[in-house]
Amino acid sequence: MTRPDPDRLLAALGSVTRGEAVAGPDATLALARRLVAARHGLAKDPPCPASARRRALSIFRPRPTSWLEALAALTFDSWQGAAAPARGADLERLVRFEHAGTAIDLQLALHDNRGEASIAVEGLPLGGRVQVRAADGRVLADAALDERDTAHVAWTGANDVVFAVTDEDGEVLCTPPLSRGGA
Amino acid sequence: MPALPDPDLIALCLEGRQEAWEALVDRYADLVHGIGRRSGLDDAAAEDLVQDVFVLLWRHLGRLKARERLAGWVAQTARREAWRRRRRGRNRKERDEAVGREALRDEGEADDPVEAAEQRHLLRRALATLGERCRALLDALFLRGLESYDEVSSELDMPVGSIGPTRRRCLERMLDALGELGFPVDGVSTAGGTASDGVKATRRSPRR
């Protein structure tokens, strides 16, 4: 890379700023034009407001580094207080799991070997997908989260299922196995 | 940490270091917001754009192939997302007004508006590496073309005799910083060029 001569560049900068420079192919003059235009452009741009910076800063959260770390912990299960005879019935069940600022709410209807769920995810920087997986890893259902980070899925073929939230980088959240019998 | 190059900050973000993310936000928020405003977005939409672009950056951090070219990625992404936002404008009149306000590049800047935005960003970063006096001296040159040493001396409260050498030194430091950041300062003729470069011989001798 050839460095410009500072004296010639100073002269060119002064000429360009005062509008005295004539057009020409010279590289020093071209650099002076770029610099003056960029500086004038900077002067026109208002700085980014502090409120927008705060919103950008709030996006950060450490990424789970392994499947195990991404395993969410149960924080609420509407069945926990249910009478034992009701636990096997085809009742709707509300479950919430949390991990590292991310949460997944499930409204579950588990039947024999099939089920359906309404899903709401909180704390993701952006939407992603939700997969319903069998204990052996088979994907039974897969749905994209909508703009409100919600989805609805239905599946057949397994009694024990895992819900996994993924984004383009891979898995970010996973529940323990869920069944009609408990979390 | 604010002085670390982009690839190092990205690596630290991926390790979970929040201060690295703060440094990236500090470094690029003005660039994104500026592109939003130049794209015709209003204040609120430009703020939303800042969030959108940083969300995308967060999502793509681990997959950025050329981490040293982050400024270009941010500028390109900001422009694309701003265009999408404009396109979603609530009605045709608003869209037309937004397009009418569009001024992505200034006269004399690179033809590619993304490249122009990136160059503004790099110049901002290069100027930020200089001291207050250097920035003031160069701004007097960039923005007002001050050539009279008496004017500069009066405006910046500097001895006339120190203006020439100081300004030259400041310019060299700025060029060093620009070169390190990737601003295109190459291909420039070396010392001893002739008057055939198209620059009028208008430089006045300093009045002392």
Interface residues (C-beta under 8 A of the other chain):
Chain A: M1 T2 R3 P4 D5 P6 D7 R8 L9 L10 A11 A12 L13 G14 S15 V16 T17 R18 E20 A21 V22 A23 G24 P25 D26 A27 T28 L29 L31 A32 R33 R34 L35 V36 A37 A38 R39 H40 G41 L42 A43 K44 D45 P46 P47 C48 P49 S51 A52 R53 R55 A56 L57 I59 F60 P62 R63 P125 L126 D167 E168 D169
Chain B: C13 L14 G16 Q18 W21 E22 V25 D26 A29 D30 V32 H33 G34 R37 R38 D43 A46 E47 V50 Q51 F54 V55 L56 W58 R59 H60 G62 R63 R105 D106 E107 G108 E109 A110 A116 Q119 R120 L122 L123 R124 D139 L141 F142 L143 R144 G145 E147 R167 R168 L171 E172 L175 G179 P184 V185 D186 G187 V188 S189 T190 A191 G192 G193 D197 G198 V199 K200 T202 R203
